[in-house]
Amino acid sequence: MTYVTKGVCSKSINISVEDGIIKSVEFVGGCNGNLQGIGRLVQGMKVEEAIQRLKGICCGQKDTSCPDQLATALESMIETRADKQAI
C-alpha cells in the first residue's frame, strides 16, 4: 500500500503488512536517516502496537509528524480491510 502523507516533509509511505505484522516501511522524501530508522524499528511489530506508539507525535509546531502519518496510514489500512471483509 502507498499512503500519500499530509502536512509533513515526506511525500508518501510504502507499507507492507502480512497477517497484522508490519513487513516493511519506506518513506519517500523527508529526513532519510530518521525515517529509515523508524521503518526498521516498526518492522516485525504488530500494526496495532505501532499505531499506539506513533499516534499523536508532533513535529515542531505541526499537528502531525512522519511517525504520526505512519500511524494514520496503518489505521487506514485497517479500515480498508474491514470494509472489504464486510462486503
PDB file of N, CA, C and O in Angstrom, chain B, residues numbered from 101:
ATOM      1  N   MET B 101       0.848  -1.171   0.000  1.00  0.00           N
ATOM      2  CA  MET B 101       0.000   0.000   0.000  1.00  0.00           C
ATOM      3  C   MET B 101       0.896   1.236   0.000  1.00  0.00           C
ATOM      4  O   MET B 101       1.931   1.265   0.665  1.00  0.00           O
ATOM      5  N   THR B 102       0.490   2.240  -0.744  1.00  0.00           N
ATOM      6  CA  THR B 102       1.168   3.533  -0.717  1.00  0.00           C
ATOM      7  C   THR B 102       0.207   4.551  -0.133  1.00  0.00           C
ATOM      8  O   THR B 102      -0.925   4.689  -0.596  1.00  0.00           O
ATOM      9  N   TYR B 103       0.664   5.259   0.883  1.00  0.00           N
ATOM     10  CA  TYR B 103      -0.136   6.283   1.553  1.00  0.00           C
ATOM     11  C   TYR B 103       0.492   7.644   1.256  1.00  0.00           C
ATOM     12  O   TYR B 103       1.684   7.837   1.494  1.00  0.00           O
ATOM     13  N   VAL B 104      -0.293   8.583   0.743  1.00  0.00           N
ATOM     14  CA  VAL B 104       0.179   9.943   0.479  1.00  0.00           C
ATOM     15  C   VAL B 104       0.034  10.742   1.771  1.00  0.00           C
ATOM     16  O   VAL B 104      -1.067  10.900   2.299  1.00  0.00           O
ATOM     17  N   THR B 105       1.160  11.241   2.270  1.00  0.00           N
ATOM     18  CA  THR B 105       1.175  11.951   3.547  1.00  0.00           C
ATOM     19  C   THR B 105       0.618  13.361   3.417  1.00  0.00           C
ATOM     20  O   THR B 105       0.524  13.913   2.321  1.00  0.00           O
ATOM     21  N   LYS B 106       0.250  13.931   4.566  1.00  0.00           N
ATOM     22  CA  LYS B 106      -0.299  15.285   4.614  1.00  0.00           C
ATOM     23  C   LYS B 106       0.384  16.064   5.735  1.00  0.00           C
ATOM     24  O   LYS B 106       0.423  15.607   6.877  1.00  0.00           O
ATOM     25  N   GLY B 107       0.928  17.253   5.408  1.00  0.00           N
ATOM     26  CA  GLY B 107       1.470  18.138   6.428  1.00  0.00           C
ATOM     27  C   GLY B 107       2.864  17.819   6.926  1.00  0.00           C
ATOM     28  O   GLY B 107       3.285  18.343   7.957  1.00  0.00           O
ATOM     29  N   VAL B 108       3.594  16.961   6.206  1.00  0.00           N
ATOM     30  CA  VAL B 108       4.957  16.593   6.623  1.00  0.00           C
ATOM     31  C   VAL B 108       5.903  16.669   5.429  1.00  0.00           C
ATOM     32  O   VAL B 108       5.473  16.842   4.288  1.00  0.00           O
ATOM     33  N   CYS B 109       7.190  16.538   5.708  1.00  0.00           N
ATOM     34  CA  CYS B 109       8.207  16.624   4.656  1.00  0.00           C
ATOM     35  C   CYS B 109       8.191  15.424   3.709  1.00  0.00           C
ATOM     36  O   CYS B 109       8.409  15.582   2.507  1.00  0.00           O
ATOM     37  N   SER B 110       7.937  14.241   4.235  1.00  0.00           N
ATOM     38  CA  SER B 110       7.883  13.066   3.359  1.00  0.00           C
ATOM     39  C   SER B 110       6.646  13.179   2.465  1.00  0.00           C
ATOM     40  O   SER B 110       5.624  13.739   2.861  1.00  0.00           O
ATOM     41  N   LYS B 111       6.760  12.644   1.275  1.00  0.00           N
ATOM     42  CA  LYS B 111       5.670  12.743   0.287  1.00  0.00           C
ATOM     43  C   LYS B 111       4.696  11.566   0.368  1.00  0.00           C
ATOM     44  O   LYS B 111       3.496  11.719   0.139  1.00  0.00           O
ATOM     45  N   SER B 112       5.232  10.395   0.698  1.00  0.00           N
ATOM     46  CA  SER B 112       4.385   9.208   0.777  1.00  0.00           C
ATOM     47  C   SER B 112       5.098   8.137   1.600  1.00  0.00           C
ATOM     48  O   SER B 112       6.282   8.251   1.917  1.00  0.00           O
ATOM     49  N   ILE B 113       4.332   7.085   1.937  1.00  0.00           N
ATOM     50  CA  ILE B 113       4.870   5.955   2.697  1.00  0.00           C
ATOM     51  C   ILE B 113       4.420   4.674   2.005  1.00  0.00           C
ATOM     52  O   ILE B 113       3.231   4.477   1.756  1.00  0.00           O
ATOM     53  N   ASN B 114       5.375   3.809   1.699  1.00  0.00           N
ATOM     54  CA  ASN B 114       5.078   2.487   1.147  1.00  0.00           C
ATOM     55  C   ASN B 114       5.121   1.492   2.301  1.00  0.00           C
ATOM     56  O   ASN B 114       6.126   1.382   3.004  1.00  0.00           O
ATOM     57  N   ILE B 115       4.023   0.770   2.485  1.00  0.00           N
ATOM     58  CA  ILE B 115       3.893  -0.114   3.640  1.00  0.00           C
ATOM     59  C   ILE B 115       3.478  -1.510   3.174  1.00  0.00           C
ATOM     60  O   ILE B 115       2.608  -1.665   2.317  1.00  0.00           O
ATOM     61  N   SER B 116       4.122  -2.519   3.762  1.00  0.00           N
ATOM     62  CA  SER B 116       3.739  -3.906   3.519  1.00  0.00           C
ATOM     63  C   SER B 116       3.388  -4.542   4.858  1.00  0.00           C
ATOM     64  O   SER B 116       4.181  -4.515   5.799  1.00  0.00           O
ATOM     65  N   VAL B 117       2.182  -5.117   4.930  1.00  0.00           N
ATOM     66  CA  VAL B 117       1.705  -5.775   6.146  1.00  0.00           C
ATOM     67  C   VAL B 117       1.206  -7.167   5.777  1.00  0.00           C
ATOM     68  O   VAL B 117       0.516  -7.346   4.773  1.00  0.00           O
ATOM     69  N   GLU B 118       1.562  -8.146   6.598  1.00  0.00           N
ATOM     70  CA  GLU B 118       1.098  -9.519   6.412  1.00  0.00           C
ATOM     71  C   GLU B 118       0.593 -10.065   7.731  1.00  0.00           C
ATOM     72  O   GLU B 118       1.322 -10.061   8.723  1.00  0.00           O
ATOM     73  N   ASP B 119      -0.637 -10.531   7.756  1.00  0.00           N
ATOM     74  CA  ASP B 119      -1.216 -11.135   8.961  1.00  0.00           C
ATOM     75  C   ASP B 119      -1.098 -10.223  10.185  1.00  0.00           C
ATOM     76  O   ASP B 119      -0.838 -10.693  11.292  1.00  0.00           O
ATOM     77  N   GLY B 120      -1.290  -8.923   9.979  1.00  0.00           N
ATOM     78  CA  GLY B 120      -1.269  -7.974  11.088  1.00  0.00           C
ATOM     79  C   GLY B 120       0.114  -7.562  11.559  1.00  0.00           C
ATOM     80  O   GLY B 120       0.244  -6.851  12.556  1.00  0.00           O
ATOM     81  N   ILE B 121       1.158  -8.006  10.846  1.00  0.00           N
ATOM     82  CA  ILE B 121       2.546  -7.690  11.204  1.00  0.00           C
ATOM     83  C   ILE B 121       3.156  -6.823  10.096  1.00  0.00           C
ATOM     84  O   ILE B 121       3.012  -7.121   8.910  1.00  0.00           O
ATOM     85  N   ILE B 122       3.833  -5.754  10.499  1.00  0.00           N
ATOM     86  CA  ILE B 122       4.475  -4.863   9.529  1.00  0.00           C
ATOM     87  C   ILE B 122       5.712  -5.559   8.973  1.00  0.00           C
ATOM     88  O   ILE B 122       6.612  -5.931   9.725  1.00  0.00           O
ATOM     89  N   LYS B 123       5.751  -5.733   7.655  1.00  0.00           N
ATOM     90  CA  LYS B 123       6.883  -6.375   6.988  1.00  0.00           C
ATOM     91  C   LYS B 123       7.909  -5.347   6.532  1.00  0.00           C
ATOM     92  O   LYS B 123       9.112  -5.581   6.650  1.00  0.00           O
ATOM     93  N   SER B 124       7.445  -4.206   6.012  1.00  0.00           N
ATOM     94  CA  SER B 124       8.372  -3.163   5.580  1.00  0.00           C
ATOM     95  C   SER B 124       7.671  -1.813   5.536  1.00  0.00           C
ATOM     96  O   SER B 124       6.463  -1.717   5.322  1.00  0.00           O
ATOM     97  N   VAL B 125       8.476  -0.770   5.746  1.00  0.00           N
ATOM     98  CA  VAL B 125       8.003   0.611   5.660  1.00  0.00           C
ATOM     99  C   VAL B 125       9.083   1.419   4.949  1.00  0.00           C
ATOM    100  O   VAL B 125      10.250   1.376   5.337  1.00  0.00           O
ATOM    101  N   GLU B 126       8.697   2.151   3.913  1.00  0.00           N
ATOM    102  CA  GLU B 126       9.627   3.014   3.194  1.00  0.00           C
ATOM    103  C   GLU B 126       8.987   4.385   3.015  1.00  0.00           C
ATOM    104  O   GLU B 126       7.944   4.520   2.375  1.00  0.00           O
ATOM    105  N   PHE B 127       9.627   5.397   3.592  1.00  0.00           N
ATOM    106  CA  PHE B 127       9.181   6.770   3.413  1.00  0.00           C
ATOM    107  C   PHE B 127       9.825   7.327   2.148  1.00  0.00           C
ATOM    108  O   PHE B 127      10.997   7.064   1.879  1.00  0.00           O
ATOM    109  N   VAL B 128       9.066   8.094   1.374  1.00  0.00           N
ATOM    110  CA  VAL B 128       9.589   8.765   0.191  1.00  0.00           C
ATOM    111  C   VAL B 128       9.718  10.240   0.544  1.00  0.00           C
ATOM    112  O   VAL B 128       8.723  10.913   0.814  1.00  0.00           O
ATOM    113  N   GLY B 129      10.954  10.739   0.538  1.00  0.00           N
ATOM    114  CA  GLY B 129      11.214  12.118   0.942  1.00  0.00           C
ATOM    115  C   GLY B 129      11.372  12.198   2.443  1.00  0.00           C
ATOM    116  O   GLY B 129      11.276  11.189   3.143  1.00  0.00           O
ATOM    117  N   GLY B 130      11.618  13.406   2.939  1.00  0.00           N
ATOM    118  CA  GLY B 130      11.765  13.602   4.373  1.00  0.00           C
ATOM    119  C   GLY B 130      13.186  13.375   4.839  1.00  0.00           C
ATOM    120  O   GLY B 130      14.109  13.336   4.026  1.00  0.00           O
ATOM    121  N   CYS B 131      13.369  13.228   6.123  1.00  0.00           N
ATOM    122  CA  CYS B 131      14.687  13.050   6.760  1.00  0.00           C
ATOM    123  C   CYS B 131      15.110  11.598   6.616  1.00  0.00           C
ATOM    124  O   CYS B 131      14.715  10.749   7.416  1.00  0.00           O
ATOM    125  N   ASN B 132      15.899  11.315   5.614  1.00  0.00           N
ATOM    126  CA  ASN B 132      16.195   9.946   5.199  1.00  0.00           C
ATOM    127  C   ASN B 132      16.648   9.038   6.340  1.00  0.00           C
ATOM    128  O   ASN B 132      16.071   7.968   6.536  1.00  0.00           O
ATOM    129  N   GLY B 133      17.657   9.438   7.085  1.00  0.00           N
ATOM    130  CA  GLY B 133      18.183   8.567   8.139  1.00  0.00           C
ATOM    131  C   GLY B 133      17.162   8.281   9.221  1.00  0.00           C
ATOM    132  O   GLY B 133      16.980   7.129   9.616  1.00  0.00           O
ATOM    133  N   ASN B 134      16.493   9.318   9.703  1.00  0.00           N
ATOM    134  CA  ASN B 134      15.495   9.133  10.756  1.00  0.00           C
ATOM    135  C   ASN B 134      14.343   8.247  10.285  1.00  0.00           C
ATOM    136  O   ASN B 134      13.862   7.391  11.027  1.00  0.00           O
ATOM    137  N   LEU B 135      13.915   8.459   9.058  1.00  0.00           N
ATOM    138  CA  LEU B 135      12.772   7.695   8.565  1.00  0.00           C
ATOM    139  C   LEU B 135      13.144   6.250   8.256  1.00  0.00           C
ATOM    140  O   LEU B 135      12.306   5.359   8.391  1.00  0.00           O
ATOM    141  N   GLN B 136      14.382   6.002   7.845  1.00  0.00           N
ATOM    142  CA  GLN B 136      14.832   4.614   7.694  1.00  0.00           C
ATOM    143  C   GLN B 136      14.831   3.931   9.055  1.00  0.00           C
ATOM    144  O   GLN B 136      14.457   2.765   9.177  1.00  0.00           O
ATOM    145  N   GLY B 137      15.253   4.673  10.079  1.00  0.00           N
ATOM    146  CA  GLY B 137      15.264   4.131  11.438  1.00  0.00           C
ATOM    147  C   GLY B 137      13.874   3.770  11.911  1.00  0.00           C
ATOM    148  O   GLY B 137      13.669   2.697  12.479  1.00  0.00           O
ATOM    149  N   ILE B 138      12.913   4.654  11.684  1.00  0.00           N
ATOM    150  CA  ILE B 138      11.526   4.366  12.074  1.00  0.00           C
ATOM    151  C   ILE B 138      11.035   3.117  11.350  1.00  0.00           C
ATOM    152  O   ILE B 138      10.418   2.245  11.961  1.00  0.00           O
ATOM    153  N   GLY B 139      11.308   3.031  10.052  1.00  0.00           N
ATOM    154  CA  GLY B 139      10.888   1.866   9.269  1.00  0.00           C
ATOM    155  C   GLY B 139      11.449   0.571   9.818  1.00  0.00           C
ATOM    156  O   GLY B 139      10.744  -0.436   9.880  1.00  0.00           O
ATOM    157  N   ARG B 140      12.713   0.588  10.219  1.00  0.00           N
ATOM    158  CA  ARG B 140      13.332  -0.623  10.755  1.00  0.00           C
ATOM    159  C   ARG B 140      12.816  -0.946  12.155  1.00  0.00           C
ATOM    160  O   ARG B 140      12.672  -2.116  12.512  1.00  0.00           O
ATOM    161  N   LEU B 141      12.540   0.084  12.942  1.00  0.00           N
ATOM    162  CA  LEU B 141      12.046  -0.161  14.298  1.00  0.00           C
ATOM    163  C   LEU B 141      10.666  -0.810  14.306  1.00  0.00           C
ATOM    164  O   LEU B 141      10.382  -1.648  15.162  1.00  0.00           O
ATOM    165  N   VAL B 142       9.803  -0.428  13.359  1.00  0.00           N
ATOM    166  CA  VAL B 142       8.451  -0.995  13.351  1.00  0.00           C
ATOM    167  C   VAL B 142       8.370  -2.312  12.590  1.00  0.00           C
ATOM    168  O   VAL B 142       7.357  -3.008  12.673  1.00  0.00           O
ATOM    169  N   GLN B 143       9.414  -2.665  11.852  1.00  0.00           N
ATOM    170  CA  GLN B 143       9.421  -3.926  11.116  1.00  0.00           C
ATOM    171  C   GLN B 143       9.282  -5.086  12.100  1.00  0.00           C
ATOM    172  O   GLN B 143      10.031  -5.172  13.074  1.00  0.00           O
ATOM    173  N   GLY B 144       8.330  -5.970  11.846  1.00  0.00           N
ATOM    174  CA  GLY B 144       8.072  -7.107  12.720  1.00  0.00           C
ATOM    175  C   GLY B 144       7.091  -6.798  13.846  1.00  0.00           C
ATOM    176  O   GLY B 144       6.720  -7.691  14.608  1.00  0.00           O
ATOM    177  N   MET B 145       6.672  -5.545  13.952  1.00  0.00           N
ATOM    178  CA  MET B 145       5.757  -5.115  15.013  1.00  0.00           C
ATOM    179  C   MET B 145       4.304  -5.319  14.563  1.00  0.00           C
ATOM    180  O   MET B 145       3.988  -5.212  13.378  1.00  0.00           O
ATOM    181  N   LYS B 146       3.438  -5.610  15.523  1.00  0.00           N
ATOM    182  CA  LYS B 146       2.013  -5.676  15.221  1.00  0.00           C
ATOM    183  C   LYS B 146       1.523  -4.287  14.840  1.00  0.00           C
ATOM    184  O   LYS B 146       1.968  -3.287  15.403  1.00  0.00           O
ATOM    185  N   VAL B 147       0.606  -4.230  13.883  1.00  0.00           N
ATOM    186  CA  VAL B 147       0.076  -2.956  13.397  1.00  0.00           C
ATOM    187  C   VAL B 147      -0.505  -2.141  14.544  1.00  0.00           C
ATOM    188  O   VAL B 147      -0.234  -0.945  14.648  1.00  0.00           O
ATOM    189  N   GLU B 148      -1.292  -2.764  15.400  1.00  0.00           N
ATOM    190  CA  GLU B 148      -1.941  -2.044  16.496  1.00  0.00           C
ATOM    191  C   GLU B 148      -0.935  -1.441  17.462  1.00  0.00           C
ATOM    192  O   GLU B 148      -1.149  -0.340  17.970  1.00  0.00           O
ATOM    193  N   GLU B 149       0.163  -2.148  17.725  1.00  0.00           N
ATOM    194  CA  GLU B 149       1.190  -1.630  18.626  1.00  0.00           C
ATOM    195  C   GLU B 149       1.886  -0.416  18.010  1.00  0.00           C
ATOM    196  O   GLU B 149       2.149   0.570  18.698  1.00  0.00           O
ATOM    197  N   ALA B 150       2.181  -0.492  16.719  1.00  0.00           N
ATOM    198  CA  ALA B 150       2.821   0.645  16.043  1.00  0.00           C
ATOM    199  C   ALA B 150       1.909   1.871  16.089  1.00  0.00           C
ATOM    200  O   ALA B 150       2.377   2.982  16.339  1.00  0.00           O
ATOM    201  N   ILE B 151       0.634   1.679  15.854  1.00  0.00           N
ATOM    202  CA  ILE B 151      -0.317   2.795  15.915  1.00  0.00           C
ATOM    203  C   ILE B 151      -0.297   3.405  17.310  1.00  0.00           C
ATOM    204  O   ILE B 151      -0.215   4.624  17.462  1.00  0.00           O
ATOM    205  N   GLN B 152      -0.372   2.562  18.315  1.00  0.00           N
ATOM    206  CA  GLN B 152      -0.388   3.037  19.706  1.00  0.00           C
ATOM    207  C   GLN B 152       0.866   3.846  20.034  1.00  0.00           C
ATOM    208  O   GLN B 152       0.779   4.871  20.710  1.00  0.00           O
ATOM    209  N   ARG B 153       2.010   3.404  19.569  1.00  0.00           N
ATOM    210  CA  ARG B 153       3.274   4.067  19.892  1.00  0.00           C
ATOM    211  C   ARG B 153       3.480   5.368  19.105  1.00  0.00           C
ATOM    212  O   ARG B 153       4.095   6.304  19.616  1.00  0.00           O
ATOM    213  N   LEU B 154       2.973   5.436  17.870  1.00  0.00           N
ATOM    214  CA  LEU B 154       3.299   6.554  16.983  1.00  0.00           C
ATOM    215  C   LEU B 154       2.216   7.623  16.884  1.00  0.00           C
ATOM    216  O   LEU B 154       2.510   8.774  16.563  1.00  0.00           O
ATOM    217  N   LYS B 155       0.975   7.253  17.157  1.00  0.00           N
ATOM    218  CA  LYS B 155      -0.151   8.188  17.010  1.00  0.00           C
ATOM    219  C   LYS B 155       0.014   9.388  17.939  1.00  0.00           C
ATOM    220  O   LYS B 155       0.278   9.236  19.132  1.00  0.00           O
ATOM    221  N   GLY B 156      -0.145  10.585  17.370  1.00  0.00           N
ATOM    222  CA  GLY B 156      -0.136  11.799  18.173  1.00  0.00           C
ATOM    223  C   GLY B 156       1.220  12.479  18.296  1.00  0.00           C
ATOM    224  O   GLY B 156       1.309  13.542  18.910  1.00  0.00           O
ATOM    225  N   ILE B 157       2.286  11.900  17.728  1.00  0.00           N
ATOM    226  CA  ILE B 157       3.594  12.551  17.765  1.00  0.00           C
ATOM    227  C   ILE B 157       3.554  13.758  16.828  1.00  0.00           C
ATOM    228  O   ILE B 157       3.130  13.646  15.677  1.00  0.00           O
ATOM    229  N   CYS B 158       3.996  14.903  17.327  1.00  0.00           N
ATOM    230  CA  CYS B 158       4.028  16.137  16.529  1.00  0.00           C
ATOM    231  C   CYS B 158       5.457  16.479  16.150  1.00  0.00           C
ATOM    232  O   CYS B 158       6.399  16.041  16.812  1.00  0.00           O
ATOM    233  N   CYS B 159       5.625  17.251  15.100  1.00  0.00           N
ATOM    234  CA  CYS B 159       6.929  17.716  14.631  1.00  0.00           C
ATOM    235  C   CYS B 159       6.946  19.239  14.704  1.00  0.00           C
ATOM    236  O   CYS B 159       6.283  19.915  13.917  1.00  0.00           O
ATOM    237  N   GLY B 160       7.702  19.768  15.646  1.00  0.00           N
ATOM    238  CA  GLY B 160       7.752  21.228  15.800  1.00  0.00           C
ATOM    239  C   GLY B 160       6.374  21.794  16.091  1.00  0.00           C
ATOM    240  O   GLY B 160       5.686  21.328  16.998  1.00  0.00           O
ATOM    241  N   GLN B 161       5.976  22.786  15.332  1.00  0.00           N
ATOM    242  CA  GLN B 161       4.671  23.430  15.506  1.00  0.00           C
ATOM    243  C   GLN B 161       3.554  22.742  14.722  1.00  0.00           C
ATOM    244  O   GLN B 161       2.396  23.155  14.795  1.00  0.00           O
ATOM    245  N   LYS B 162       3.899  21.697  13.976  1.00  0.00           N
ATOM    246  CA  LYS B 162       2.901  20.981  13.173  1.00  0.00           C
ATOM    247  C   LYS B 162       2.032  20.104  14.070  1.00  0.00           C
ATOM    248  O   LYS B 162       2.461  19.674  15.141  1.00  0.00           O
ATOM    249  N   ASP B 163       0.817  19.848  13.623  1.00  0.00           N
ATOM    250  CA  ASP B 163      -0.107  18.973  14.353  1.00  0.00           C
ATOM    251  C   ASP B 163       0.150  17.498  14.085  1.00  0.00           C
ATOM    252  O   ASP B 163      -0.526  16.638  14.650  1.00  0.00           O
ATOM    253  N   THR B 164       1.118  17.200  13.230  1.00  0.00           N
ATOM    254  CA  THR B 164       1.405  15.825  12.838  1.00  0.00           C
ATOM    255  C   THR B 164       2.912  15.664  12.676  1.00  0.00           C
ATOM    256  O   THR B 164       3.673  16.606  12.892  1.00  0.00           O
ATOM    257  N   SER B 165       3.330  14.472  12.297  1.00  0.00           N
ATOM    258  CA  SER B 165       4.746  14.158  12.050  1.00  0.00           C
ATOM    259  C   SER B 165       4.779  12.951  11.125  1.00  0.00           C
ATOM    260  O   SER B 165       3.739  12.356  10.842  1.00  0.00           O
ATOM    261  N   CYS B 166       5.959  12.588  10.656  1.00  0.00           N
ATOM    262  CA  CYS B 166       6.062  11.381   9.835  1.00  0.00           C
ATOM    263  C   CYS B 166       5.642  10.130  10.615  1.00  0.00           C
ATOM    264  O   CYS B 166       4.933   9.290  10.062  1.00  0.00           O
ATOM    265  N   PRO B 167       6.055   9.976  11.889  1.00  0.00           N
ATOM    266  CA  PRO B 167       5.553   8.812  12.635  1.00  0.00           C
ATOM    267  C   PRO B 167       4.026   8.825  12.792  1.00  0.00           C
ATOM    268  O   PRO B 167       3.381   7.782  12.678  1.00  0.00           O
ATOM    269  N   ASP B 168       3.454   9.997  13.052  1.00  0.00           N
ATOM    270  CA  ASP B 168       2.001  10.124  13.175  1.00  0.00           C
ATOM    271  C   ASP B 168       1.323   9.783  11.851  1.00  0.00           C
ATOM    272  O   ASP B 168       0.268   9.149  11.837  1.00  0.00           O
ATOM    273  N   GLN B 169       1.922  10.200  10.744  1.00  0.00           N
ATOM    274  CA  GLN B 169       1.363   9.873   9.435  1.00  0.00           C
ATOM    275  C   GLN B 169       1.434   8.374   9.170  1.00  0.00           C
ATOM    276  O   GLN B 169       0.535   7.821   8.536  1.00  0.00           O
ATOM    277  N   LEU B 170       2.485   7.706   9.644  1.00  0.00           N
ATOM    278  CA  LEU B 170       2.564   6.251   9.522  1.00  0.00           C
ATOM    279  C   LEU B 170       1.430   5.609  10.311  1.00  0.00           C
ATOM    280  O   LEU B 170       0.794   4.675   9.821  1.00  0.00           O
ATOM    281  N   ALA B 171       1.167   6.088  11.515  1.00  0.00           N
ATOM    282  CA  ALA B 171       0.044   5.566  12.312  1.00  0.00           C
ATOM    283  C   ALA B 171      -1.271   5.772  11.579  1.00  0.00           C
ATOM    284  O   ALA B 171      -2.113   4.874  11.554  1.00  0.00           O
ATOM    285  N   THR B 172      -1.456   6.933  10.988  1.00  0.00           N
ATOM    286  CA  THR B 172      -2.677   7.229  10.226  1.00  0.00           C
ATOM    287  C   THR B 172      -2.803   6.294   9.030  1.00  0.00           C
ATOM    288  O   THR B 172      -3.893   5.804   8.733  1.00  0.00           O
ATOM    289  N   ALA B 173      -1.687   6.045   8.344  1.00  0.00           N
ATOM    290  CA  ALA B 173      -1.700   5.127   7.202  1.00  0.00           C
ATOM    291  C   ALA B 173      -2.082   3.721   7.641  1.00  0.00           C
ATOM    292  O   ALA B 173      -2.862   3.049   6.965  1.00  0.00           O
ATOM    293  N   LEU B 174      -1.542   3.275   8.760  1.00  0.00           N
ATOM    294  CA  LEU B 174      -1.868   1.937   9.270  1.00  0.00           C
ATOM    295  C   LEU B 174      -3.334   1.848   9.671  1.00  0.00           C
ATOM    296  O   LEU B 174      -3.984   0.832   9.429  1.00  0.00           O
ATOM    297  N   GLU B 175      -3.858   2.906  10.284  1.00  0.00           N
ATOM    298  CA  GLU B 175      -5.293   2.926  10.613  1.00  0.00           C
ATOM    299  C   GLU B 175      -6.127   2.842   9.349  1.00  0.00           C
ATOM    300  O   GLU B 175      -7.147   2.152   9.320  1.00  0.00           O
ATOM    301  N   SER B 176      -5.706   3.535   8.309  1.00  0.00           N
ATOM    302  CA  SER B 176      -6.407   3.499   7.033  1.00  0.00           C
ATOM    303  C   SER B 176      -6.406   2.087   6.447  1.00  0.00           C
ATOM    304  O   SER B 176      -7.405   1.642   5.882  1.00  0.00           O
ATOM    305  N   MET B 177      -5.283   1.391   6.587  1.00  0.00           N
ATOM    306  CA  MET B 177      -5.212   0.002   6.102  1.00  0.00           C
ATOM    307  C   MET B 177      -6.210  -0.880   6.840  1.00  0.00           C
ATOM    308  O   MET B 177      -6.893  -1.702   6.229  1.00  0.00           O
ATOM    309  N   ILE B 178      -6.291  -0.707   8.156  1.00  0.00           N
ATOM    310  CA  ILE B 178      -7.220  -1.498   8.957  1.00  0.00           C
ATOM    311  C   ILE B 178      -8.656  -1.229   8.525  1.00  0.00           C
ATOM    312  O   ILE B 178      -9.440  -2.163   8.355  1.00  0.00           O
ATOM    313  N   GLU B 179      -9.003   0.046   8.349  1.00  0.00           N
ATOM    314  CA  GLU B 179     -10.360   0.418   7.928  1.00  0.00           C
ATOM    315  C   GLU B 179     -10.683  -0.143   6.558  1.00  0.00           C
ATOM    316  O   GLU B 179     -11.783  -0.652   6.340  1.00  0.00           O
ATOM    317  N   THR B 180      -9.738  -0.058   5.627  1.00  0.00           N
ATOM    318  CA  THR B 180      -9.956  -0.562   4.267  1.00  0.00           C
ATOM    319  C   THR B 180     -10.181  -2.058   4.289  1.00  0.00           C
ATOM    320  O   THR B 180     -11.069  -2.561   3.600  1.00  0.00           O
ATOM    321  N   ARG B 181      -9.394  -2.775   5.066  1.00  0.00           N
ATOM    322  CA  ARG B 181      -9.549  -4.236   5.146  1.00  0.00           C
ATOM    323  C   ARG B 181     -10.866  -4.607   5.815  1.00  0.00           C
ATOM    324  O   ARG B 181     -11.510  -5.578   5.418  1.00  0.00           O
ATOM    325  N   ALA B 182     -11.267  -3.852   6.814  1.00  0.00           N
ATOM    326  CA  ALA B 182     -12.543  -4.118   7.483  1.00  0.00           C
ATOM    327  C   ALA B 182     -13.702  -3.911   6.521  1.00  0.00           C
ATOM    328  O   ALA B 182     -14.658  -4.686   6.511  1.00  0.00           O
ATOM    329  N   ASP B 183     -13.611  -2.854   5.706  1.00  0.00           N
ATOM    330  CA  ASP B 183     -14.656  -2.577   4.703  1.00  0.00           C
ATOM    331  C   ASP B 183     -14.746  -3.705   3.680  1.00  0.00           C
ATOM    332  O   ASP B 183     -15.842  -4.119   3.302  1.00  0.00           O
ATOM    333  N   LYS B 184     -13.602  -4.196   3.235  1.00  0.00           N
ATOM    334  CA  LYS B 184     -13.588  -5.267   2.231  1.00  0.00           C
ATOM    335  C   LYS B 184     -14.134  -6.570   2.813  1.00  0.00           C
ATOM    336  O   LYS B 184     -14.809  -7.329   2.118  1.00  0.00           O
ATOM    337  N   GLN B 185     -13.840  -6.827   4.090  1.00  0.00           N
ATOM    338  CA  GLN B 185     -14.321  -8.048   4.714  1.00  0.00           C
ATOM    339  C   GLN B 185     -15.817  -7.991   4.980  1.00  0.00           C
ATOM    340  O   GLN B 185     -16.483  -9.024   5.050  1.00  0.00           O
ATOM    341  N   ALA B 186     -16.347  -6.768   5.129  1.00  0.00           N
ATOM    342  CA  ALA B 186     -17.776  -6.614   5.383  1.00  0.00           C
ATOM    343  C   ALA B 186     -18.614  -6.868   4.145  1.00  0.00           C
ATOM    344  O   ALA B 186     -19.815  -7.122   4.239  1.00  0.00           O
ATOM    345  N   ILE B 187     -17.981  -6.798   2.992  1.00  0.00           N
ATOM    346  CA  ILE B 187     -18.712  -6.969   1.714  1.00  0.00           C
ATOM    347  C   ILE B 187     -18.955  -8.428   1.434  1.00  0.00           C
ATOM    348  O   ILE B 187     -19.551  -8.770   0.412  1.00  0.00           O
TER     349      ILE B 187
END
